[in-house]
Amino acid sequence: MNATQQQKLKTTNLAQLLEREFPPRQILISPWLRAAESVLLWAPTGVGKTMLVDTLALAVAGGGEVAGWKADRPRKVLLVDGEMHVEDLRDRLALLADTVEGIDQDAAGENLIIFSRQDQAPTARFPDLAERERRHPDEMPGQEVIMKKVIETGAELVILDNFSTLAEVDDENDAAAMNPILGFLMKLKQANVACILVHHAGKTGTTYRGSSKLATTFEVIIGLKRPDGHLVTDGAAFELAWEKYRGKPTAATVDAEMRLKDDGGRVGWAKAPSASGEMMAVVAAVRSCTHQTQRAVAQALGMDAPKITRLKAKAIGAGMITRAEWNECLNGPKEDDDPSESDF
């Protein structure tokens, strides 16, 4: 079959599908990123989104842990960077490696492959993420260039940092303009490759920039929001919000406040659950109807029972859940409930 012929498309009937055996889905970042899944991570300028994704790249490449998120073993990572000077990228990665607990530095050195625009010759044409058809007779489309790098490196995770510098899109608010990007993300899924796409916030800083169509293919959407009073010169600090996550809620997927701290020359990520994030996690755990008691909810979220009781009262008081719904979802004996407690 030549390059112009389309790969034959296949179908399967229900009986065949039910009989098919699938290999276990690999978890690249526990508990929230599996093979063939994609993540949209957006943030305003200057809060530290690149610092965070570079740390995640190191954790996956070196088999380490950061902020309660763990990579079970070292894996190949392709980091596609569209704007940072490669010397600055080197210095940043060297700094951040010490923030990853249990990292295998040698493995990370081999597994993290850097594909940087600023590392190319001035005459080289860096691939355009939005280019899916050949624009120049003697050059591959940008998407094909990146996919070739994925295959050559054996990458299990691709980090695209960032949308605005990697994709030439005339109007990010045009839904149709997102089609090439979404098509490429789907190809990565078909290749069983995970992806984190980094994007900027819109003018209000409350959501990502551009058409809402961009969100359709992502299993996870993470927003990094600027803390009150934070300045760009203050370094990496943000409120991390899980805006789309269909997995089982745990203490590792609670909205949190994160900051890159320098403690006497040792740099590390400090993470603390936000009050609203904890309430949302508790409500989600209760609404899953998979726990019979408040104590079971507490164990699932890594909290103690009194804290669950306090968060329950706050969540009911804030209108996030009703007492009737709470009791209906927790269908076992409520040994943690005190009938005399107030909801307020």
C-alpha positions as CSV (number, residue, x, y, z in Angstrom):
1,M,0.0,0.0,0.0
2,N,1.5,3.4,-1.0
3,A,1.3,6.6,1.1
4,T,-1.7,7.9,-0.8
5,Q,-3.9,4.9,-0.1
6,Q,-6.0,4.9,3.0
7,Q,-5.5,2.3,5.7
8,K,-8.5,-0.2,5.5
9,L,-11.0,0.6,8.2
10,K,-12.3,-2.2,10.3
11,T,-15.5,-2.9,12.3
12,T,-16.3,-5.4,15.0
13,N,-19.6,-6.8,16.1
14,L,-20.7,-6.9,19.8
15,A,-20.0,-10.7,20.2
16,Q,-16.4,-10.2,19.0
17,L,-16.0,-7.1,21.2
18,L,-17.2,-9.0,24.3
19,E,-14.8,-11.8,23.6
20,R,-11.8,-9.5,22.9
21,E,-9.1,-9.5,25.6
22,F,-7.3,-6.2,26.2
23,P,-4.0,-5.7,27.9
24,P,-4.1,-3.8,31.2
25,R,-4.1,0.0,30.7
26,Q,-0.8,1.4,31.8
27,I,-1.0,4.2,34.4
28,L,1.7,6.8,33.6
29,I,0.8,9.3,36.4
30,S,-1.2,7.7,39.2
31,P,-4.1,8.2,39.6
32,W,-5.0,10.5,36.8
33,L,-3.2,9.8,33.5
34,R,-3.4,6.5,31.7
35,A,-1.9,5.4,28.3
36,A,-3.8,6.8,25.3
37,E,-5.4,9.6,27.4
38,S,-5.0,13.3,27.0
39,V,-4.8,16.2,29.4
40,L,-5.4,19.9,28.8
41,L,-3.5,22.0,31.3
42,W,-4.2,25.7,31.1
43,A,-3.0,28.8,33.1
44,P,-2.4,32.5,32.8
45,T,1.1,33.7,32.1
46,G,3.6,33.6,34.9
47,V,2.0,31.2,37.5
48,G,4.2,28.3,36.7
49,K,2.5,26.0,34.2
50,T,5.7,25.1,32.4
51,M,7.5,24.5,35.8
52,L,4.7,22.0,36.6
53,V,4.7,20.1,33.3
54,D,8.5,19.9,33.2
55,T,8.3,18.4,36.7
56,L,5.8,15.9,35.5
57,A,8.0,15.1,32.5
58,L,10.9,14.3,34.8
59,A,8.7,12.2,37.1
60,V,7.5,10.0,34.2
61,A,10.9,9.8,32.6
62,G,12.6,8.9,35.9
63,G,9.9,6.9,37.6
64,G,9.4,9.3,40.5
65,E,6.7,11.0,42.5
66,V,5.6,14.7,42.9
67,A,2.7,16.2,44.8
68,G,1.2,12.8,45.6
69,W,1.2,11.8,41.9
70,K,3.4,8.8,41.1
71,A,5.0,7.3,38.0
72,D,5.4,3.5,38.6
73,R,8.5,3.2,36.4
74,P,10.6,5.2,34.0
75,R,9.1,5.7,30.6
76,K,10.0,7.5,27.4
77,V,8.8,11.1,27.3
78,L,8.9,13.5,24.3
79,L,8.8,17.1,25.4
80,V,8.0,19.4,22.5
81,D,8.8,23.0,23.5
82,G,7.8,25.9,21.2
83,E,9.4,29.0,22.8
84,M,11.9,28.5,25.6
85,H,15.6,29.0,25.0
86,V,17.2,25.5,25.2
87,E,19.8,26.8,27.8
88,D,17.0,28.0,30.1
89,L,15.2,24.7,29.6
90,R,18.3,22.8,30.6
91,D,18.8,24.9,33.8
92,R,15.1,24.5,34.7
93,L,15.1,20.7,34.3
94,A,18.3,20.5,36.3
95,L,16.6,22.5,39.1
96,L,13.3,20.6,39.0
97,A,14.9,17.1,39.0
98,D,15.5,17.5,42.8
99,T,11.8,18.1,43.4
100,V,10.9,14.6,42.2
101,E,11.0,12.0,45.0
102,G,12.6,8.7,44.1
103,I,13.6,9.8,40.6
104,D,16.1,7.7,38.8
105,Q,18.4,10.4,37.4
106,D,20.1,8.2,34.9
107,A,16.8,6.9,33.5
108,A,15.4,10.4,33.3
109,G,18.5,11.5,31.4
110,E,18.0,8.8,28.8
111,N,14.1,8.8,28.7
112,L,13.3,12.5,28.5
113,I,13.8,13.6,24.9
114,I,13.7,17.3,24.2
115,F,12.4,18.6,20.8
116,S,12.9,22.3,21.1
117,R,12.3,25.1,18.5
118,Q,15.1,27.1,19.9
119,D,17.5,24.2,19.5
120,Q,17.1,24.2,15.7
121,A,19.0,26.1,13.0
122,P,17.4,29.5,12.0
123,T,16.6,28.1,8.6
124,A,14.9,24.9,9.9
125,R,11.1,24.9,9.8
126,F,9.8,23.7,13.1
127,P,6.6,21.6,12.8
128,D,3.2,23.3,13.0
129,L,0.8,21.3,15.2
130,A,-2.1,22.5,13.2
131,E,-0.6,21.4,9.9
132,R,-2.0,18.0,8.8
133,E,-1.5,18.4,5.0
134,R,1.7,19.1,3.1
135,R,2.3,22.8,2.5
136,H,5.7,22.4,0.9
137,P,6.4,19.7,-1.7
138,D,9.6,18.5,-0.1
139,E,8.6,18.6,3.5
140,M,6.3,16.5,5.7
141,P,3.2,18.1,7.4
142,G,3.9,19.3,10.9
143,Q,1.8,16.7,12.5
144,E,3.6,14.0,10.6
145,V,6.9,15.3,11.8
146,I,5.9,15.2,15.4
147,M,4.3,11.7,15.0
148,K,7.5,10.5,13.4
149,K,9.4,11.7,16.5
150,V,7.0,9.9,18.8
151,I,7.5,6.7,16.9
152,E,11.3,7.1,16.6
153,T,11.7,7.8,20.4
154,G,9.1,5.2,21.6
155,A,7.5,7.9,23.7
156,E,4.6,6.9,25.9
157,L,3.9,10.5,26.9
158,V,4.1,13.6,24.7
159,I,4.0,17.0,26.3
160,L,3.2,19.9,23.9
161,D,4.2,23.2,25.5
162,N,2.4,25.2,24.4
163,F,-0.6,25.5,22.0
164,S,0.0,29.1,21.0
165,T,3.7,28.6,20.0
166,L,3.2,25.2,18.4
167,A,0.0,25.7,16.4
168,E,-0.5,28.4,13.8
169,V,-4.3,29.1,14.1
170,D,-5.8,32.2,12.6
171,D,-8.6,32.4,15.1
172,E,-8.6,30.3,18.3
173,N,-12.2,31.1,18.9
174,D,-13.2,29.4,15.6
175,A,-14.4,25.9,16.4
176,A,-13.5,24.7,13.0
177,A,-9.9,25.8,13.5
178,M,-9.6,23.3,16.4
179,N,-10.3,20.3,14.1
180,P,-6.7,19.7,13.0
181,I,-5.5,19.8,16.7
182,L,-8.3,17.4,17.8
183,G,-7.5,15.1,14.9
184,F,-3.8,14.9,16.0
185,L,-4.8,14.2,19.6
186,M,-7.0,11.3,18.4
187,K,-4.1,9.9,16.4
188,L,-2.0,9.8,19.5
189,K,-4.8,8.0,21.3
190,Q,-4.9,5.4,18.5
191,A,-1.2,5.0,18.9
192,N,-1.7,4.3,22.6
193,V,0.3,7.5,23.5
194,A,-0.7,9.8,26.3
195,C,-0.5,13.6,25.8
196,I,-0.4,16.8,27.9
197,L,-1.3,19.9,25.9
198,V,-0.3,23.2,27.7
199,H,-2.4,26.2,26.9
200,H,-2.9,29.8,28.0
201,A,-5.8,31.3,29.9
202,G,-8.2,33.7,28.3
203,K,-8.4,37.4,29.2
204,T,-10.5,36.8,32.3
205,G,-8.1,34.1,33.6
206,T,-11.1,31.9,34.5
207,T,-10.9,29.4,31.7
208,Y,-8.6,28.4,28.7
209,R,-8.3,30.6,25.7
210,G,-10.3,29.9,22.5
211,S,-13.1,27.7,21.4
212,S,-14.8,25.3,23.8
213,K,-14.5,22.6,21.1
214,L,-10.9,22.2,22.1
215,A,-12.0,20.4,25.3
216,T,-14.0,17.6,23.7
217,T,-11.2,15.0,23.4
218,F,-9.6,15.4,26.8
219,E,-10.1,12.9,29.7
220,V,-8.6,15.4,32.1
221,I,-8.7,19.3,32.2
222,I,-6.6,21.0,34.8
223,G,-6.8,24.8,35.4
224,L,-4.0,26.7,37.2
225,K,-5.4,29.9,38.6
226,R,-3.4,32.9,39.9
227,P,-3.6,33.2,43.7
228,D,-4.8,36.5,45.1
229,G,-1.9,39.0,45.2
230,H,0.4,36.8,43.2
231,L,3.0,38.5,41.0
232,V,5.0,37.0,38.2
233,T,8.1,37.8,40.1
234,D,6.9,35.7,43.1
235,G,7.7,32.5,41.2
236,A,5.6,29.4,40.5
237,A,2.4,29.4,42.6
238,F,-1.2,28.6,41.7
239,E,-4.5,27.1,42.7
240,L,-4.9,23.9,40.8
241,A,-8.5,23.0,39.9
242,W,-9.7,19.6,38.4
243,E,-12.2,20.9,35.9
244,K,-12.7,17.6,34.2
245,Y,-11.8,14.2,35.8
246,R,-14.0,11.2,35.6
247,G,-11.9,8.9,37.8
248,K,-12.5,8.0,41.4
249,P,-11.9,11.0,43.6
250,T,-8.9,10.6,46.0
251,A,-6.7,12.9,48.1
252,A,-4.4,13.2,45.0
253,T,-7.2,14.7,42.9
254,V,-8.5,17.4,45.2
255,D,-8.3,21.0,44.2
256,A,-5.1,22.3,45.8
257,E,-2.8,25.2,46.3
258,M,0.7,24.6,45.0
259,R,3.9,26.6,45.3
260,L,7.5,25.9,44.3
261,K,9.5,26.7,47.5
262,D,13.2,27.1,48.2
263,D,13.8,25.8,51.7
264,G,17.4,26.6,52.5
265,G,18.7,25.8,49.0
266,R,16.5,22.7,48.6
267,V,13.7,23.3,46.1
268,G,10.5,21.4,46.3
269,W,6.7,21.6,45.6
270,A,4.5,22.4,48.5
271,K,0.9,21.3,48.1
272,A,-2.1,21.8,50.4
273,P,-5.7,21.0,49.6
274,S,-7.9,24.0,49.2
275,A,-11.1,24.1,51.3
276,S,-13.4,24.2,48.3
277,G,-11.4,21.4,46.7
278,E,-11.8,19.2,49.8
279,M,-15.6,19.8,49.9
280,M,-15.9,19.0,46.2
281,A,-13.9,15.8,46.7
282,V,-16.1,14.7,49.6
283,V,-19.3,15.5,47.7
284,A,-18.1,13.6,44.6
285,A,-17.2,10.6,46.8
286,V,-20.6,10.5,48.4
287,R,-22.4,11.0,45.1
288,S,-20.5,8.0,43.7
289,C,-22.7,5.9,46.0
290,T,-19.8,3.4,46.4
291,H,-19.3,4.0,50.1
292,Q,-21.6,2.9,52.8
293,T,-20.4,5.1,55.7
294,Q,-18.7,8.4,56.3
295,R,-15.8,6.5,57.7
296,A,-15.5,4.7,54.4
297,V,-15.5,8.1,52.6
298,A,-12.8,9.3,55.0
299,Q,-10.6,6.3,54.3
300,A,-11.0,6.6,50.6
301,L,-10.0,10.3,50.7
302,G,-7.2,9.9,53.2
303,M,-9.0,12.1,55.8
304,D,-10.2,11.5,59.4
305,A,-13.8,11.0,60.2
306,P,-14.3,14.3,62.2
307,K,-13.0,16.2,59.2
308,I,-15.5,14.5,56.9
309,T,-18.3,15.5,59.4
310,R,-17.1,19.2,59.3
311,L,-16.8,19.2,55.5
312,K,-20.3,17.6,55.3
313,A,-21.8,20.5,57.3
314,K,-20.0,23.1,55.2
315,A,-21.0,21.4,51.9
316,I,-24.7,21.2,52.9
317,G,-24.6,24.8,54.2
318,A,-23.1,25.9,50.8
319,G,-25.8,24.1,48.9
320,M,-23.4,21.6,47.3
321,I,-25.4,18.7,48.4
322,T,-28.6,18.1,50.5
323,R,-28.8,16.1,53.7
324,A,-31.4,13.8,52.0
325,E,-29.0,13.2,49.0
326,W,-26.2,12.5,51.4
327,N,-28.1,10.0,53.4
328,E,-29.5,8.4,50.2
329,C,-26.0,7.9,48.7
330,L,-24.5,6.5,51.9
331,N,-26.7,3.4,52.0
332,G,-25.2,1.7,55.0
333,P,-25.3,2.4,58.8
334,K,-24.2,6.0,59.5
335,E,-22.0,5.2,62.5
336,D,-20.1,8.5,61.9
337,D,-23.3,10.6,61.9
338,D,-24.4,12.4,65.0
339,P,-28.2,12.9,64.7
340,S,-27.9,16.0,66.9
341,E,-25.3,17.8,64.8
342,S,-26.2,20.9,63.0
343,D,-25.7,21.3,59.3
344,F,-24.5,24.9,59.9
